[in-house]
Amino acid sequence: MKLKDRKLLPVFGLVLLLLALTTYACTIQMSLKGASIPENVRTASVQYFENRAPLINPMLSQTFTEELKDRIRSESRLVITNEMGDVDFSGQITGYDLRPMAIQADAISAETRLTISVRVRFQNFKDPKQNWENTFSAYADFESSQSITEIEEQLVADIVDQLTENIFNRAFSDW
């Protein structure tokens, strides 16, 4: 080995170390997401979730359906298809409720809670033993002095994010 080549050994060692650390970090990232999707499952379909709640938010069905698709796209290798996928999500929005919380001495509510409930049917056509049906609920509290019309869009976004995370974890994680 030439003297010139020996000077490059530490550089090569450093490059190999960085490559090993990067690979290890990627492995940790993948395991933190917790998705355990069998190799034979390649596509997912999400049906339109109709809003059957007594109190209707006109944008909720579209918002929820699209956010569930986005969650599956961003946190898995599955491709969303308009046809029936290897796994399919369907269901309906069953609740959209506003309730007073933290009642004060003067019988006025200090906080209000917005709760959204969704009934989800998950079908795994590759392994029907994995099929399930479940109701998911999530909520957000806000000060009663705030107008719901001013903060409803942000509350719904936060709640839908919680719901889609819980649904994704139920479908694709061993939790």
Buried (B, 14 or more C-beta within 10 A) or exposed (E): EEEEEEEEEEEEEEEEEEEEEEEEEEEEEEEEBEBEBEEEBBBBBBBEBEBBBEEEBEEBBEBBBBBBBEBBEEBBEBEBBEEEBBBBBBBBBBBBBEEEEEEEEEEEBEBBBBBBBBBBBBBBBEEEEBEEEBEBBBBBBBEBEEEEEEBBEEBBEBBBEBBBBBBBBBBBEEE
